[in-house]
Amino acid sequence: MRYALIDGVREEPQPKLKGICPGCGEPVIAKCGQHVIWHWAHASRCHCDTWWENETEWHRSWKDRFPVDWQEVPMRDPVTQEMHIADVRTPAGLVLEFQHSNIEPAEVEARGRFYQKLVWVIDGCRNDADRFNFSNGRSHPNQNGIAQFQWFPRSKLFERWHITVPVFIDFGEEHGFWRVLRYDPKTKVGRAGLVDPAGFAELASSGTTDFSSIGGPAST
């Protein structure tokens, strides 16, 4: 967690600081080691958001494309009182989740139901082989930036993210930022659209929830 409340103000961790979790209101302490990203951790060692994962520099760099006030926004279901902290939530209610670790399909579906207006950005550099295999297995993008690809590896990267909400995979500066437009788990053939990360962030910040204008039209 990057931000905690100190006297009601969102603050980043500094050595020896103590604060309050903006989600659950419980005490948190600053973790400022030499080998980890500085962050806040619950004093009880039990995180209030069951969807929480350890942050990486990749998470931080993506979040920093958006205003601080849009980052780490607690959201609570008014009926069930279930609470989760969105990575980024725009004033229009669009939630962007930046996912580095593997995640079960049931949780992917649960997040979609909870956030409703959701876009996924996946770290395609987590496994070095994935980005090279994608580049080697795709065609050259056409004039609209759309490429066909076939997925030969055992990795379930595309099978895991073959869902109806917009999904973008970040393969890094060398291999590109792509929107998954189509993927058939049986034939392992798909289509993806090359997207400018800055343009993506600008569109997400604009108040729209329609991403059909970038990466090409998605289809099943």
Contacts in CASP RR format, 6 or more apart in sequence:
PFRMAT RR
TARGET T0000
AUTHOR 0000-0000-0000
METHOD contacts of the structure
MODEL  1
MRYALIDGVREEPQPKLKGICPGCGEPVIAKCGQHVIWHWAHASRCHCDT
WWENETEWHRSWKDRFPVDWQEVPMRDPVTQEMHIADVRTPAGLVLEFQH
SNIEPAEVEARGRFYQKLVWVIDGCRNDADRFNFSNGRSHPNQNGIAQFQ
WFPRSKLFERWHITVPVFIDFGEEHGFWRVLRYDPKTKVGRAGLVDPAGF
AELASSGTTDFSSIGGPAST
1 21 0 8 1.000
1 28 0 8 1.000
1 39 0 8 1.000
1 40 0 8 1.000
1 41 0 8 1.000
1 47 0 8 1.000
1 52 0 8 1.000
1 55 0 8 1.000
1 72 0 8 1.000
1 85 0 8 1.000
2 12 0 8 1.000
2 13 0 8 1.000
2 39 0 8 1.000
2 40 0 8 1.000
2 55 0 8 1.000
2 60 0 8 1.000
2 63 0 8 1.000
2 71 0 8 1.000
2 72 0 8 1.000
3 10 0 8 1.000
3 11 0 8 1.000
3 12 0 8 1.000
3 22 0 8 1.000
3 40 0 8 1.000
3 68 0 8 1.000
3 71 0 8 1.000
3 72 0 8 1.000
4 10 0 8 1.000
4 11 0 8 1.000
4 13 0 8 1.000
4 19 0 8 1.000
4 20 0 8 1.000
4 21 0 8 1.000
4 22 0 8 1.000
4 28 0 8 1.000
4 30 0 8 1.000
4 40 0 8 1.000
5 11 0 8 1.000
5 19 0 8 1.000
5 20 0 8 1.000
5 21 0 8 1.000
5 22 0 8 1.000
5 25 0 8 1.000
6 17 0 8 1.000
6 18 0 8 1.000
6 19 0 8 1.000
6 20 0 8 1.000
8 20 0 8 1.000
10 22 0 8 1.000
10 68 0 8 1.000
11 17 0 8 1.000
11 19 0 8 1.000
12 38 0 8 1.000
13 30 0 8 1.000
13 31 0 8 1.000
13 32 0 8 1.000
13 38 0 8 1.000
13 39 0 8 1.000
13 40 0 8 1.000
14 30 0 8 1.000
14 32 0 8 1.000
14 38 0 8 1.000
15 30 0 8 1.000
15 32 0 8 1.000
16 30 0 8 1.000
17 29 0 8 1.000
17 30 0 8 1.000
18 27 0 8 1.000
18 28 0 8 1.000
18 29 0 8 1.000
18 30 0 8 1.000
19 27 0 8 1.000
19 28 0 8 1.000
19 29 0 8 1.000
19 30 0 8 1.000
19 40 0 8 1.000
20 26 0 8 1.000
20 27 0 8 1.000
20 28 0 8 1.000
21 27 0 8 1.000
21 28 0 8 1.000
21 40 0 8 1.000
21 42 0 8 1.000
21 48 0 8 1.000
22 72 0 8 1.000
22 74 0 8 1.000
22 85 0 8 1.000
23 48 0 8 1.000
23 49 0 8 1.000
23 74 0 8 1.000
23 83 0 8 1.000
23 85 0 8 1.000
24 48 0 8 1.000
24 83 0 8 1.000
26 42 0 8 1.000
26 43 0 8 1.000
26 44 0 8 1.000
26 48 0 8 1.000
27 42 0 8 1.000
27 43 0 8 1.000
27 44 0 8 1.000
28 40 0 8 1.000
28 41 0 8 1.000
28 42 0 8 1.000
28 43 0 8 1.000
29 40 0 8 1.000
29 41 0 8 1.000
29 43 0 8 1.000
30 38 0 8 1.000
30 39 0 8 1.000
30 40 0 8 1.000
31 38 0 8 1.000
31 39 0 8 1.000
31 40 0 8 1.000
31 41 0 8 1.000
32 38 0 8 1.000
37 55 0 8 1.000
37 56 0 8 1.000
37 57 0 8 1.000
37 60 0 8 1.000
39 55 0 8 1.000
42 48 0 8 1.000
48 83 0 8 1.000
49 83 0 8 1.000
49 84 0 8 1.000
49 85 0 8 1.000
50 84 0 8 1.000
51 84 0 8 1.000
51 107 0 8 1.000
51 111 0 8 1.000
52 85 0 8 1.000
53 99 0 8 1.000
53 100 0 8 1.000
53 101 0 8 1.000
54 101 0 8 1.000
56 100 0 8 1.000
56 123 0 8 1.000
58 98 0 8 1.000
58 100 0 8 1.000
58 123 0 8 1.000
58 125 0 8 1.000
58 170 0 8 1.000
59 87 0 8 1.000
59 98 0 8 1.000
59 100 0 8 1.000
62 87 0 8 1.000
62 98 0 8 1.000
62 121 0 8 1.000
62 170 0 8 1.000
63 71 0 8 1.000
63 72 0 8 1.000
63 87 0 8 1.000
63 88 0 8 1.000
63 98 0 8 1.000
65 197 0 8 1.000
65 198 0 8 1.000
65 201 0 8 1.000
66 88 0 8 1.000
66 90 0 8 1.000
66 96 0 8 1.000
66 201 0 8 1.000
66 204 0 8 1.000
66 205 0 8 1.000
70 88 0 8 1.000
70 89 0 8 1.000
70 90 0 8 1.000
70 91 0 8 1.000
71 87 0 8 1.000
71 88 0 8 1.000
72 85 0 8 1.000
72 86 0 8 1.000
72 87 0 8 1.000
73 85 0 8 1.000
73 86 0 8 1.000
73 88 0 8 1.000
73 89 0 8 1.000
74 83 0 8 1.000
74 84 0 8 1.000
74 85 0 8 1.000
74 86 0 8 1.000
75 83 0 8 1.000
75 84 0 8 1.000
75 85 0 8 1.000
75 86 0 8 1.000
75 89 0 8 1.000
75 95 0 8 1.000
75 114 0 8 1.000
75 115 0 8 1.000
76 82 0 8 1.000
76 83 0 8 1.000
77 83 0 8 1.000
77 114 0 8 1.000
82 114 0 8 1.000
84 111 0 8 1.000
84 114 0 8 1.000
84 115 0 8 1.000
86 95 0 8 1.000
86 96 0 8 1.000
86 97 0 8 1.000
86 115 0 8 1.000
87 95 0 8 1.000
87 96 0 8 1.000
87 97 0 8 1.000
87 98 0 8 1.000
88 95 0 8 1.000
88 96 0 8 1.000
88 98 0 8 1.000
88 204 0 8 1.000
89 95 0 8 1.000
89 96 0 8 1.000
90 96 0 8 1.000
90 204 0 8 1.000
90 205 0 8 1.000
90 207 0 8 1.000
91 207 0 8 1.000
92 117 0 8 1.000
92 207 0 8 1.000
92 208 0 8 1.000
92 209 0 8 1.000
93 117 0 8 1.000
93 209 0 8 1.000
94 117 0 8 1.000
94 118 0 8 1.000
94 119 0 8 1.000
94 204 0 8 1.000
94 207 0 8 1.000
94 208 0 8 1.000
94 209 0 8 1.000
95 115 0 8 1.000
95 116 0 8 1.000
95 117 0 8 1.000
95 118 0 8 1.000
95 119 0 8 1.000
96 118 0 8 1.000
96 119 0 8 1.000
96 120 0 8 1.000
96 121 0 8 1.000
96 204 0 8 1.000
97 111 0 8 1.000
97 115 0 8 1.000
97 118 0 8 1.000
97 119 0 8 1.000
97 120 0 8 1.000
97 121 0 8 1.000
98 121 0 8 1.000
98 123 0 8 1.000
99 120 0 8 1.000
99 121 0 8 1.000
99 122 0 8 1.000
99 123 0 8 1.000
100 123 0 8 1.000
100 126 0 8 1.000
101 126 0 8 1.000
102 160 0 8 1.000
103 160 0 8 1.000
105 160 0 8 1.000
108 160 0 8 1.000
108 161 0 8 1.000
108 163 0 8 1.000
111 118 0 8 1.000
112 118 0 8 1.000
112 165 0 8 1.000
117 209 0 8 1.000
118 165 0 8 1.000
119 165 0 8 1.000
119 166 0 8 1.000
119 167 0 8 1.000
119 168 0 8 1.000
119 204 0 8 1.000
119 211 0 8 1.000
120 161 0 8 1.000
120 163 0 8 1.000
120 165 0 8 1.000
120 166 0 8 1.000
120 167 0 8 1.000
120 168 0 8 1.000
121 168 0 8 1.000
121 169 0 8 1.000
121 170 0 8 1.000
122 157 0 8 1.000
122 161 0 8 1.000
122 167 0 8 1.000
122 168 0 8 1.000
122 169 0 8 1.000
122 170 0 8 1.000
123 170 0 8 1.000
124 130 0 8 1.000
124 131 0 8 1.000
124 157 0 8 1.000
124 169 0 8 1.000
124 170 0 8 1.000
124 171 0 8 1.000
124 172 0 8 1.000
125 131 0 8 1.000
125 170 0 8 1.000
125 171 0 8 1.000
125 172 0 8 1.000
127 155 0 8 1.000
127 157 0 8 1.000
129 153 0 8 1.000
129 155 0 8 1.000
130 153 0 8 1.000
130 155 0 8 1.000
130 157 0 8 1.000
130 171 0 8 1.000
131 171 0 8 1.000
131 172 0 8 1.000
131 174 0 8 1.000
131 175 0 8 1.000
132 175 0 8 1.000
133 151 0 8 1.000
133 152 0 8 1.000
133 153 0 8 1.000
133 155 0 8 1.000
134 149 0 8 1.000
134 151 0 8 1.000
134 169 0 8 1.000
134 171 0 8 1.000
134 175 0 8 1.000
134 178 0 8 1.000
135 171 0 8 1.000
135 175 0 8 1.000
137 149 0 8 1.000
137 150 0 8 1.000
137 151 0 8 1.000
137 152 0 8 1.000
138 147 0 8 1.000
138 148 0 8 1.000
138 149 0 8 1.000
138 192 0 8 1.000
139 147 0 8 1.000
139 148 0 8 1.000
139 149 0 8 1.000
140 147 0 8 1.000
141 147 0 8 1.000
141 193 0 8 1.000
141 194 0 8 1.000
144 193 0 8 1.000
144 215 0 8 1.000
144 216 0 8 1.000
145 193 0 8 1.000
145 194 0 8 1.000
145 215 0 8 1.000
145 216 0 8 1.000
146 181 0 8 1.000
146 191 0 8 1.000
146 192 0 8 1.000
146 193 0 8 1.000
146 194 0 8 1.000
146 215 0 8 1.000
146 216 0 8 1.000
147 191 0 8 1.000
147 192 0 8 1.000
147 193 0 8 1.000
147 194 0 8 1.000
148 189 0 8 1.000
148 190 0 8 1.000
148 191 0 8 1.000
149 189 0 8 1.000
149 190 0 8 1.000
149 191 0 8 1.000
149 192 0 8 1.000
150 187 0 8 1.000
150 188 0 8 1.000
150 189 0 8 1.000
150 190 0 8 1.000
151 157 0 8 1.000
151 158 0 8 1.000
151 183 0 8 1.000
151 188 0 8 1.000
151 189 0 8 1.000
151 190 0 8 1.000
152 188 0 8 1.000
157 169 0 8 1.000
158 180 0 8 1.000
158 183 0 8 1.000
158 185 0 8 1.000
158 188 0 8 1.000
158 190 0 8 1.000
159 183 0 8 1.000
159 185 0 8 1.000
161 167 0 8 1.000
161 169 0 8 1.000
161 180 0 8 1.000
161 183 0 8 1.000
162 180 0 8 1.000
162 183 0 8 1.000
162 185 0 8 1.000
164 220 0 8 1.000
166 179 0 8 1.000
166 211 0 8 1.000
166 218 0 8 1.000
167 179 0 8 1.000
167 180 0 8 1.000
168 177 0 8 1.000
168 178 0 8 1.000
168 179 0 8 1.000
168 180 0 8 1.000
168 195 0 8 1.000
168 200 0 8 1.000
169 177 0 8 1.000
169 178 0 8 1.000
169 180 0 8 1.000
169 192 0 8 1.000
170 176 0 8 1.000
170 177 0 8 1.000
170 197 0 8 1.000
171 177 0 8 1.000
171 178 0 8 1.000
176 194 0 8 1.000
177 194 0 8 1.000
177 195 0 8 1.000
177 196 0 8 1.000
177 197 0 8 1.000
177 200 0 8 1.000
178 192 0 8 1.000
178 193 0 8 1.000
178 194 0 8 1.000
178 195 0 8 1.000
178 215 0 8 1.000
179 192 0 8 1.000
179 193 0 8 1.000
179 195 0 8 1.000
179 211 0 8 1.000
179 214 0 8 1.000
179 215 0 8 1.000
179 216 0 8 1.000
179 218 0 8 1.000
180 192 0 8 1.000
180 218 0 8 1.000
181 190 0 8 1.000
181 191 0 8 1.000
181 192 0 8 1.000
181 193 0 8 1.000
181 215 0 8 1.000
181 216 0 8 1.000
181 217 0 8 1.000
181 218 0 8 1.000
181 219 0 8 1.000
182 190 0 8 1.000
182 191 0 8 1.000
182 218 0 8 1.000
182 219 0 8 1.000
182 220 0 8 1.000
183 189 0 8 1.000
183 190 0 8 1.000
183 191 0 8 1.000
184 190 0 8 1.000
191 219 0 8 1.000
193 215 0 8 1.000
193 216 0 8 1.000
194 215 0 8 1.000
195 214 0 8 1.000
195 215 0 8 1.000
196 214 0 8 1.000
199 214 0 8 1.000
200 214 0 8 1.000
203 211 0 8 1.000
203 213 0 8 1.000
203 214 0 8 1.000
212 218 0 8 1.000
END
